[in-house]
Amino acid sequence: MRSFEVLYTTYYERVYAFLYRLCMDRSLAEDLTQETFLQAYTAIHRFRGECAISTWLISIGKHVYFRYLKKNKLHLDAANLDLVANTYGVQVENPEVYIDQVYIKKAVRKMMHEIPKKYRDVVVLRIYAQLSFSQIAAVLKISENSAKVIFFRAKKKMMEVLQHEFEL
């Protein structure tokens, strides 16, 4: 029991941050994080050590989040993707800039909806969870090379969707 408390205190922030980035709701992220650790506690005997414990916890968190979306009849593309818009350095002080920000968010949501699920999973784990390709491979049960190729193809597909959206 004490070792699980150490595990909880060590990895709580990372799991919470990952889930918060997916749902952009502090209360929901906290609930999902608690559910993740509850499931980890009940399944700790099945952890084989084939990946880092943080990778295992993030994988559980990802499944908890997807179950939440399915249960509530939501879709991954409905997840708040403000982080992507914020990477453009957009400020909301100017109304014109605010409109641009809204347009960027809409384009990103559309892009996430239009790319295939296997691409979306790799992108979410790479960008939001900040997992390495080897960790992504462990979570998705694919080879590390496959994770790299899928991420490369996902980036290419995302650029095609965004270029079409912005008519570049």
Buried (B, 14 or more C-beta within 10 A) or exposed (E): EEEEEEBBEEBBEBBBBBBBBBBBBEEBBBBBBBBBBEBBEEEEEEEEEEBBBBBBBBBBBBBBBBEBBEEEEEEBBBBBBBEBBEEEEBEEEEEEBEEBBEEBBEBBBBBBEBBEEBBBBBBBBBBBBEBBBBBBBBBBEBEBEBBBBBBEBBBEBBEEBBEEBEEE
